[in-house]
Amino acid sequence: EEEARKLQKKIAKNKFGFDDFLKQIQQIKKMGNMKDLIGMIPGAGKMMKDVDIDDDAFKSIEAIIHSMTPK
């Protein structure tokens, strides 16, 4: 909850950065595979039942963020 409050403040102050985005991606990955997570959203499970979602969908985004310099 504390982390969510900090994140909410950053978003409100327009200070949400790539490091914050990376942390969010990592938290999503810890929750399980993407198809199961989308299935938990009301109505989305039926729409996405025939869609194949790669569990490594975020790998390229993570690689891009990790390759960036602070500047």
N, CA, C and O atoms as CSV, one atom per row, in Angstrom:
chain,resi,resn,atom,element,x,y,z
A,1,GLU,N,N,0.822,-1.193,0.000
A,1,GLU,CA,C,0.000,0.000,0.000
A,1,GLU,C,C,0.864,1.254,0.000
A,1,GLU,O,O,0.553,2.240,-0.668
A,2,GLU,N,N,1.946,1.200,0.755
A,2,GLU,CA,C,2.836,2.368,0.829
A,2,GLU,C,C,3.447,2.657,-0.537
A,2,GLU,O,O,3.538,3.811,-0.957
A,3,GLU,N,N,3.857,1.615,-1.213
A,3,GLU,CA,C,4.442,1.767,-2.551
A,3,GLU,C,C,3.416,2.355,-3.523
A,3,GLU,O,O,3.756,3.186,-4.365
A,4,ALA,N,N,2.174,1.922,-3.403
A,4,ALA,CA,C,1.108,2.440,-4.270
A,4,ALA,C,C,0.874,3.925,-4.013
A,4,ALA,O,O,0.642,4.690,-4.948
A,5,ARG,N,N,0.934,4.330,-2.756
A,5,ARG,CA,C,0.763,5.759,-2.432
A,5,ARG,C,C,1.902,6.597,-3.012
A,5,ARG,O,O,1.678,7.675,-3.563
A,6,LYS,N,N,3.123,6.086,-2.880
A,6,LYS,CA,C,4.275,6.811,-3.429
A,6,LYS,C,C,4.146,6.951,-4.944
A,6,LYS,O,O,4.428,8.007,-5.511
A,7,LEU,N,N,3.721,5.880,-5.579
A,7,LEU,CA,C,3.554,5.893,-7.025
A,7,LEU,C,C,2.459,6.873,-7.439
A,7,LEU,O,O,2.606,7.599,-8.422
A,8,GLN,N,N,1.380,6.889,-6.696
A,8,GLN,CA,C,0.282,7.805,-6.986
A,8,GLN,C,C,0.741,9.258,-6.882
A,8,GLN,O,O,0.354,10.092,-7.701
A,9,LYS,N,N,1.562,9.562,-5.881
A,9,LYS,CA,C,2.085,10.922,-5.724
A,9,LYS,C,C,2.988,11.291,-6.891
A,9,LYS,O,O,2.935,12.415,-7.392
A,10,LYS,N,N,3.821,10.339,-7.328
A,10,LYS,CA,C,4.711,10.608,-8.462
A,10,LYS,C,C,3.910,10.897,-9.725
A,10,LYS,O,O,4.239,11.808,-10.485
A,11,ILE,N,N,2.871,10.125,-9.941
A,11,ILE,CA,C,2.042,10.330,-11.125
A,11,ILE,C,C,1.352,11.691,-11.049
A,11,ILE,O,O,1.288,12.415,-12.043
A,12,ALA,N,N,0.840,12.034,-9.878
A,12,ALA,CA,C,0.157,13.324,-9.708
A,12,ALA,C,C,1.108,14.500,-9.937
A,12,ALA,O,O,0.697,15.546,-10.439
A,13,LYS,N,N,2.379,14.326,-9.568
A,13,LYS,CA,C,3.364,15.397,-9.743
A,13,LYS,C,C,4.077,15.319,-11.098
A,13,LYS,O,O,5.005,16.080,-11.368
A,14,ASN,N,N,3.625,14.385,-11.943
A,14,ASN,CA,C,4.231,14.181,-13.263
A,14,ASN,C,C,5.713,13.821,-13.149
A,14,ASN,O,O,6.531,14.297,-13.936
A,15,LYS,N,N,6.057,12.986,-12.173
A,15,LYS,CA,C,7.433,12.541,-11.926
A,15,LYS,C,C,7.603,11.044,-12.175
A,15,LYS,O,O,8.626,10.471,-11.799
A,16,PHE,N,N,6.618,10.403,-12.801
A,16,PHE,CA,C,6.664,8.973,-13.094
A,16,PHE,C,C,7.685,8.751,-14.201
A,16,PHE,O,O,7.534,9.270,-15.306
A,17,GLY,N,N,8.733,7.972,-13.898
A,17,GLY,CA,C,9.811,7.774,-14.856
A,17,GLY,C,C,9.941,6.331,-15.293
A,17,GLY,O,O,9.137,5.476,-14.924
A,18,PHE,N,N,10.972,6.075,-16.089
A,18,PHE,CA,C,11.191,4.732,-16.596
A,18,PHE,C,C,11.526,3.744,-15.488
A,18,PHE,O,O,11.161,2.572,-15.580
A,19,ASP,N,N,12.212,4.192,-14.446
A,19,ASP,CA,C,12.506,3.290,-13.325
A,19,ASP,C,C,11.213,2.849,-12.643
A,19,ASP,O,O,11.072,1.690,-12.254
A,20,ASP,N,N,10.282,3.772,-12.505
A,20,ASP,CA,C,8.991,3.445,-11.905
A,20,ASP,C,C,8.217,2.475,-12.805
A,20,ASP,O,O,7.593,1.528,-12.327
A,21,PHE,N,N,8.269,2.727,-14.100
A,21,PHE,CA,C,7.606,1.853,-15.060
A,21,PHE,C,C,8.188,0.450,-15.007
A,21,PHE,O,O,7.455,-0.538,-15.065
A,22,LEU,N,N,9.502,0.367,-14.896
A,22,LEU,CA,C,10.181,-0.927,-14.808
A,22,LEU,C,C,9.741,-1.689,-13.554
A,22,LEU,O,O,9.511,-2.897,-13.607
A,23,LYS,N,N,9.628,-0.987,-12.443
A,23,LYS,CA,C,9.159,-1.623,-11.201
A,23,LYS,C,C,7.742,-2.168,-11.372
A,23,LYS,O,O,7.426,-3.248,-10.875
A,24,GLN,N,N,6.893,-1.420,-12.074
A,24,GLN,CA,C,5.523,-1.874,-12.305
A,24,GLN,C,C,5.493,-3.124,-13.176
A,24,GLN,O,O,4.727,-4.050,-12.910
A,25,ILE,N,N,6.320,-3.155,-14.210
A,25,ILE,CA,C,6.404,-4.330,-15.072
A,25,ILE,C,C,6.841,-5.543,-14.262
A,25,ILE,O,O,6.284,-6.630,-14.411
A,26,GLN,N,N,7.834,-5.354,-13.407
A,26,GLN,CA,C,8.332,-6.470,-12.601
A,26,GLN,C,C,7.271,-6.975,-11.630
A,26,GLN,O,O,7.178,-8.177,-11.380
A,27,GLN,N,N,6.476,-6.066,-11.085
A,27,GLN,CA,C,5.401,-6.491,-10.186
A,27,GLN,C,C,4.333,-7.275,-10.936
A,27,GLN,O,O,3.797,-8.252,-10.414
A,28,ILE,N,N,4.025,-6.852,-12.147
A,28,ILE,CA,C,3.040,-7.567,-12.955
A,28,ILE,C,C,3.539,-8.971,-13.266
A,28,ILE,O,O,2.775,-9.934,-13.203
A,29,LYS,N,N,4.816,-9.085,-13.601
A,29,LYS,CA,C,5.386,-10.389,-13.925
A,29,LYS,C,C,5.339,-11.343,-12.734
A,29,LYS,O,O,5.177,-12.550,-12.913
A,30,LYS,N,N,5.478,-10.817,-11.533
A,30,LYS,CA,C,5.432,-11.655,-10.327
A,30,LYS,C,C,4.035,-12.226,-10.090
A,30,LYS,O,O,3.883,-13.245,-9.418
A,31,MET,N,N,3.030,-11.573,-10.639
A,31,MET,CA,C,1.647,-11.974,-10.401
A,31,MET,C,C,1.236,-13.205,-11.209
A,31,MET,O,O,0.231,-13.842,-10.893
A,32,GLY,N,N,1.990,-13.542,-12.231
A,32,GLY,CA,C,1.660,-14.716,-13.037
A,32,GLY,C,C,1.714,-14.399,-14.516
A,32,GLY,O,O,2.164,-13.327,-14.921
A,33,ASN,N,N,1.245,-15.354,-15.328
A,33,ASN,CA,C,1.312,-15.107,-16.762
A,33,ASN,C,C,0.214,-14.132,-17.193
A,33,ASN,O,O,-0.803,-13.974,-16.518
A,34,MET,N,N,0.448,-13.496,-18.318
A,34,MET,CA,C,-0.430,-12.418,-18.778
A,34,MET,C,C,-1.838,-12.906,-19.105
A,34,MET,O,O,-2.813,-12.216,-18.808
A,35,LYS,N,N,-1.955,-14.061,-19.698
A,35,LYS,CA,C,-3.285,-14.553,-20.074
A,35,LYS,C,C,-4.157,-14.774,-18.839
A,35,LYS,O,O,-5.347,-14.459,-18.858
A,36,ASP,N,N,-3.577,-15.311,-17.769
A,36,ASP,CA,C,-4.333,-15.506,-16.531
A,36,ASP,C,C,-4.721,-14.179,-15.897
A,36,ASP,O,O,-5.826,-14.038,-15.375
A,37,LEU,N,N,-3.812,-13.201,-15.941
A,37,LEU,CA,C,-4.107,-11.895,-15.366
A,37,LEU,C,C,-5.235,-11.193,-16.131
A,37,LEU,O,O,-6.132,-10.605,-15.527
A,38,ILE,N,N,-5.179,-11.260,-17.440
A,38,ILE,CA,C,-6.229,-10.634,-18.247
A,38,ILE,C,C,-7.557,-11.349,-18.027
A,38,ILE,O,O,-8.618,-10.726,-18.062
A,39,GLY,N,N,-7.495,-12.645,-17.802
A,39,GLY,CA,C,-8.707,-13.409,-17.533
A,39,GLY,C,C,-9.414,-12.989,-16.256
A,39,GLY,O,O,-10.606,-13.255,-16.095
A,40,MET,N,N,-8.703,-12.339,-15.348
A,40,MET,CA,C,-9.295,-11.869,-14.095
A,40,MET,C,C,-10.090,-10.581,-14.273
A,40,MET,O,O,-10.880,-10.215,-13.403
A,41,ILE,N,N,-9.888,-9.895,-15.387
A,41,ILE,CA,C,-10.609,-8.648,-15.650
A,41,ILE,C,C,-11.999,-9.014,-16.160
A,41,ILE,O,O,-12.123,-9.763,-17.129
A,42,PRO,N,N,-13.043,-8.497,-15.523
A,42,PRO,CA,C,-14.402,-8.851,-15.954
A,42,PRO,C,C,-14.628,-8.537,-17.437
A,42,PRO,O,O,-14.388,-7.417,-17.887
A,43,GLY,N,N,-15.081,-9.520,-18.174
A,43,GLY,CA,C,-15.366,-9.348,-19.593
A,43,GLY,C,C,-14.176,-9.571,-20.505
A,43,GLY,O,O,-14.350,-9.921,-21.672
A,44,ALA,N,N,-12.988,-9.379,-20.000
A,44,ALA,CA,C,-11.795,-9.520,-20.833
A,44,ALA,C,C,-11.462,-10.980,-21.085
A,44,ALA,O,O,-10.883,-11.306,-22.121
A,45,GLY,N,N,-11.811,-11.856,-20.171
A,45,GLY,CA,C,-11.516,-13.274,-20.325
A,45,GLY,C,C,-12.166,-13.864,-21.567
A,45,GLY,O,O,-11.546,-14.654,-22.279
A,46,LYS,N,N,-13.404,-13.484,-21.826
A,46,LYS,CA,C,-14.107,-13.986,-23.008
A,46,LYS,C,C,-13.494,-13.430,-24.288
A,46,LYS,O,O,-13.366,-14.152,-25.277
A,47,MET,N,N,-13.122,-12.178,-24.277
A,47,MET,CA,C,-12.561,-11.550,-25.470
A,47,MET,C,C,-11.179,-12.095,-25.789
A,47,MET,O,O,-10.804,-12.168,-26.959
A,48,MET,N,N,-10.421,-12.476,-24.783
A,48,MET,CA,C,-9.033,-12.872,-24.968
A,48,MET,C,C,-8.828,-14.383,-24.961
A,48,MET,O,O,-7.684,-14.836,-24.943
A,49,LYS,N,N,-9.896,-15.176,-24.973
A,49,LYS,CA,C,-9.743,-16.621,-24.836
A,49,LYS,C,C,-8.969,-17.254,-25.985
A,49,LYS,O,O,-8.275,-18.249,-25.775
A,50,ASP,N,N,-9.068,-16.709,-27.183
A,50,ASP,CA,C,-8.359,-17.274,-28.336
A,50,ASP,C,C,-7.074,-16.533,-28.673
A,50,ASP,O,O,-6.404,-16.868,-29.650
A,51,VAL,N,N,-6.726,-15.539,-27.884
A,51,VAL,CA,C,-5.528,-14.749,-28.139
A,51,VAL,C,C,-4.351,-15.364,-27.392
A,51,VAL,O,O,-4.456,-15.685,-26.208
A,52,ASP,N,N,-3.243,-15.523,-28.083
A,52,ASP,CA,C,-2.038,-16.065,-27.458
A,52,ASP,C,C,-1.148,-14.899,-27.025
A,52,ASP,O,O,-0.699,-14.111,-27.857
A,53,ILE,N,N,-0.902,-14.798,-25.736
A,53,ILE,CA,C,-0.074,-13.722,-25.198
A,53,ILE,C,C,1.239,-14.326,-24.730
A,53,ILE,O,O,1.262,-15.229,-23.894
A,54,ASP,N,N,2.322,-13.818,-25.279
A,54,ASP,CA,C,3.651,-14.305,-24.929
A,54,ASP,C,C,4.013,-13.845,-23.526
A,54,ASP,O,O,3.876,-12.666,-23.201
A,55,ASP,N,N,4.476,-14.777,-22.691
A,55,ASP,CA,C,4.869,-14.421,-21.325
A,55,ASP,C,C,6.097,-13.519,-21.301
A,55,ASP,O,O,6.371,-12.867,-20.293
A,56,ASP,N,N,6.832,-13.480,-22.399
A,56,ASP,CA,C,8.017,-12.634,-22.482
A,56,ASP,C,C,7.718,-11.294,-23.164
A,56,ASP,O,O,8.621,-10.651,-23.701
A,57,ALA,N,N,6.464,-10.884,-23.140
A,57,ALA,CA,C,6.055,-9.668,-23.838
A,57,ALA,C,C,6.786,-8.425,-23.320
A,57,ALA,O,O,6.991,-7.471,-24.071
A,58,PHE,N,N,7.171,-8.430,-22.068
A,58,PHE,CA,C,7.810,-7.258,-21.480
A,58,PHE,C,C,9.330,-7.274,-21.592
A,58,PHE,O,O,9.980,-6.283,-21.261
A,59,LYS,N,N,9.901,-8.374,-22.050
A,59,LYS,CA,C,11.362,-8.480,-22.089
A,59,LYS,C,C,12.011,-7.394,-22.929
A,59,LYS,O,O,13.026,-6.827,-22.525
A,60,SER,N,N,11.444,-7.095,-24.088
A,60,SER,CA,C,12.047,-6.079,-24.946
A,60,SER,C,C,11.950,-4.699,-24.311
A,60,SER,O,O,12.873,-3.893,-24.428
A,61,ILE,N,N,10.843,-4.423,-23.643
A,61,ILE,CA,C,10.687,-3.129,-22.963
A,61,ILE,C,C,11.697,-3.015,-21.828
A,61,ILE,O,O,12.323,-1.971,-21.649
A,62,GLU,N,N,11.852,-4.094,-21.063
A,62,GLU,CA,C,12.830,-4.087,-19.976
A,62,GLU,C,C,14.241,-3.890,-20.523
A,62,GLU,O,O,15.028,-3.144,-19.941
A,63,ALA,N,N,14.568,-4.544,-21.626
A,63,ALA,CA,C,15.900,-4.406,-22.221
A,63,ALA,C,C,16.154,-2.970,-22.663
A,63,ALA,O,O,17.253,-2.447,-22.477
A,64,ILE,N,N,15.156,-2.338,-23.241
A,64,ILE,CA,C,15.307,-0.941,-23.671
A,64,ILE,C,C,15.561,-0.041,-22.469
A,64,ILE,O,O,16.450,0.810,-22.507
A,65,ILE,N,N,14.793,-0.224,-21.410
A,65,ILE,CA,C,14.958,0.615,-20.214
A,65,ILE,C,C,16.319,0.382,-19.579
A,65,ILE,O,O,16.981,1.333,-19.163
A,66,HIS,N,N,16.746,-0.884,-19.500
A,66,HIS,CA,C,18.049,-1.187,-18.899
A,66,HIS,C,C,19.207,-0.626,-19.739
A,66,HIS,O,O,20.279,-0.353,-19.201
A,67,SER,N,N,19.003,-0.455,-21.032
A,67,SER,CA,C,20.073,0.042,-21.893
A,67,SER,C,C,20.198,1.564,-21.842
A,67,SER,O,O,21.151,2.122,-22.386
A,68,MET,N,N,19.264,2.231,-21.206
A,68,MET,CA,C,19.290,3.694,-21.145
A,68,MET,C,C,20.258,4.186,-20.081
A,68,MET,O,O,20.471,3.537,-19.057
A,69,THR,N,N,20.832,5.337,-20.347
A,69,THR,CA,C,21.658,6.000,-19.355
A,69,THR,C,C,20.768,6.975,-18.585
A,69,THR,O,O,19.687,7.322,-19.062
A,70,PRO,N,N,21.197,7.421,-17.409
A,70,PRO,CA,C,20.366,8.385,-16.660
A,70,PRO,C,C,20.065,9.666,-17.438
A,70,PRO,O,O,19.023,10.291,-17.243
A,71,LYS,N,N,20.976,10.043,-18.305
A,71,LYS,CA,C,20.759,11.263,-19.082
A,71,LYS,C,C,19.686,11.036,-20.105
A,71,LYS,O,O,19.354,11.947,-20.864
